[in-house]
Amino acid sequence: MCATYAKKSHRIDQISELIGQKFGAIIREYLELPPGALVTITTVRVSKDLRHARVGLSVFPLEKSPAIFSLISRNLKHLQFILHKGLTLKFSPALTLVLDKSENTAAELEAVLDRIKKRGKLVGMPGLEPGTS
């Protein structure tokens, strides 16, 4: 079944934001995450008919991503039930989880740039000389 996702609609944006906030709170409250793990809802895309939503999750540290994503996936029906009880919509969207690695990729890229900057390989570029911040 293919759902058409809205390009821009104020109501869809509001519902996406609400689902993201509530789903994040539900994950923190109802799941016991491993110590030191952080789960962030990065995106929520809701279809025009409000029957489907794609939820992007970011997990830090990256090494814990498979275990935490699996934990959330195994409990998705229960978490979705709790979410639907807190929403006052005619149709509560069915959630699909997607692992978003963009934040982890950005952190890795920044670490690489820091290592290059410390080695002094970028001398001569404004703001990237060794000893400047």
Secondary structure as the mmCIF struct_conf table of DSSP 4:
data_model
#
loop_
_struct_conf.conf_type_id
_struct_conf.id
_struct_conf.beg_label_comp_id
_struct_conf.beg_label_asym_id
_struct_conf.beg_label_seq_id
_struct_conf.end_label_comp_id
_struct_conf.end_label_asym_id
_struct_conf.end_label_seq_id
HELX_LH_PP_P HELX_LH_PP_P1 THR A 4 THR A 4
STRN STRN1 TYR A 5 TYR A 5
HELX_LH_PP_P HELX_LH_PP_P2 ALA A 6 ALA A 6
BEND BEND1 LYS A 7 LYS A 7
HELX_RH_AL_P HELX_RH_AL_P1 HIS A 10 TYR A 30
HELX_LH_PP_P HELX_LH_PP_P3 LEU A 33 PRO A 34
TURN_TY1_P TURN_TY1_P1 PRO A 35 GLY A 36
STRN STRN2 LEU A 38 VAL A 46
STRN STRN3 SER A 47 SER A 47
TURN_TY1_P TURN_TY1_P2 LYS A 48 ASP A 49
BEND BEND2 LEU A 50 ARG A 51
STRN STRN4 HIS A 52 PHE A 60
BEND BEND3 PRO A 61 PRO A 61
HELX_RH_3T_P HELX_RH_3T_P1 LEU A 62 LYS A 64
HELX_RH_AL_P HELX_RH_AL_P2 SER A 65 ARG A 74
TURN_TY1_P TURN_TY1_P3 ASN A 75 ASN A 75
HELX_RH_AL_P HELX_RH_AL_P3 LEU A 76 GLY A 86
BEND BEND4 LYS A 90 PHE A 91
HELX_LH_PP_P HELX_LH_PP_P4 SER A 92 PRO A 93
STRN STRN5 ALA A 94 LEU A 99
HELX_RH_AL_P HELX_RH_AL_P4 SER A 102 ARG A 119
TURN_TY1_P TURN_TY1_P4 GLY A 120 GLY A 124
BEND BEND5 MET A 125 MET A 125
TURN_TY1_P TURN_TY1_P5 PRO A 126 GLY A 127
BEND BEND6 GLU A 129 GLU A 129
TURN_TY1_P TURN_TY1_P6 PRO A 130 GLY A 131
#
